[in-house]
Amino acid sequence: MTSSNSNSRERLIRHQVPFGSAFDYPAVLAEEAEQHGRVSMFTVPYGEGKASLILIQPGLVRVRMVGGEDKVKNVYRSMPWEERQLTISGDPFRYKQTDFIDEVTERQIDLLSFQPSSS
């Protein structure tokens, strides 16, 4: 895991989501997406036992999955990207990052996050 605690990396961006909530993420992730084409992934807990899987891509913030915290974290852990960590106001912010995302990776995320309905 790569770690950094540079002061310039402590700026946060607030992102509103359709279901009436918001989350903050380090501005450096958006900068790396725009300047270097990097894609970052992280989880955001909300409510009791729930989480979202977030992707930061060039020009785009995507909520890729919403569901039970364990399921979302399992999808996050299964991605073979390098895990990194920033320190924001003394707290760790963990994320995974890759230099590109392709259709195979998009499909892998879709398959991992699919939950068949129980009838």
N, C-alpha and C positions, 0 to 999 in steps of 0.2 A: 504494500500500500504506500502510495506517495503522499507526503504530508507537506502542507505549507501554512504559514501563519502571517503572511505579509499584510500590513495594514491596508494596502490598496485593495486587497481581496475581501475586506469586510463590508463593502457597500452591498446593500440588498435591493432586490427588485421585488415589488409586490405584484402578484398575478391574481386577478379575480377569476373565479371559475363559475360556470353556469348555475351550479346548485347553491348559489348564495354564500359561498365561502371564499377565502383567499389564502394564499400561502406566499412566503418569502423565500427567495433563493439568492445565492451570491451572484452579483452582477458579472463577475469574472466568467461565469459559465456562458452567459449571453455573448460576452466579448470574444471568448474562445470560439464559439459557434460562428460568429460573424467574420472574425479575422482569419480563422484557421480551418473552418469547416468541421470542427469537432462536435460530437453529439454526446450529451451528458444525460444520465438517468439517475433518479433518486426517488425515494418514497417520502410521502407526507402523511403522517397520521392525522385522523380527524374522528370526531365522535368516539364512541366506545367500541374499541376493537376493530376499527375500520382504517383503511389507508388508501392512498392513491399512488399510482406509479406515474411519474412525470418524465417526459423527454424534452430536453432543450436542444433544438436543431437550428441550423441557420435560418433566421427569420421566423421561427415558429416555436411556441411552447405548446406541448400536447399532453393532455391528461389521457394516458393510454389504458389505464385500468383503474377501476374503483371497486373495492370489495373488502373482504375480510383481511385483517392485517397479516395473518399468517400466509395466506395465498399470495398476496401482493409481494411480501418479502421473499417468498420462495421464487417467484418469477424474477425478482431483482437479483437474488443470489445465483440463479441459474445462468445469467448472462455472463459470458466469458470475458467481458471487458475488464480493464484494469480498474481496481477500486482505489480511490483517492480520498483524501480528507483535508478539509480546510478548518481553521479555527475561527469561529465568528463569535465575538464578544465572550471568549473563553469557552465556548461550547463547540464540540466537534460537529462538522457537517460532512457526512459521508456520501459519496456519489461514485458512479462508474462512468468511464469515458472511453470513447473510441474516436478514431480519426475519420470514420465514415460510417454511414448506415446505408444498407442496400435493401433490395426487396426481400432477400433471404432473411435478414435480421428482422425486418418488419413482420414477415410471416411468422418467424419464430416467436416474437412477442405476442402476436395474435393467437397462435396456437397455445402458448403457455397460459395466456390469460382467459382462454375460453373455458366456460363452466357449463356443461350440459345441464339442461333443465331436468328436474326430477319430477316425473309424472306418475 
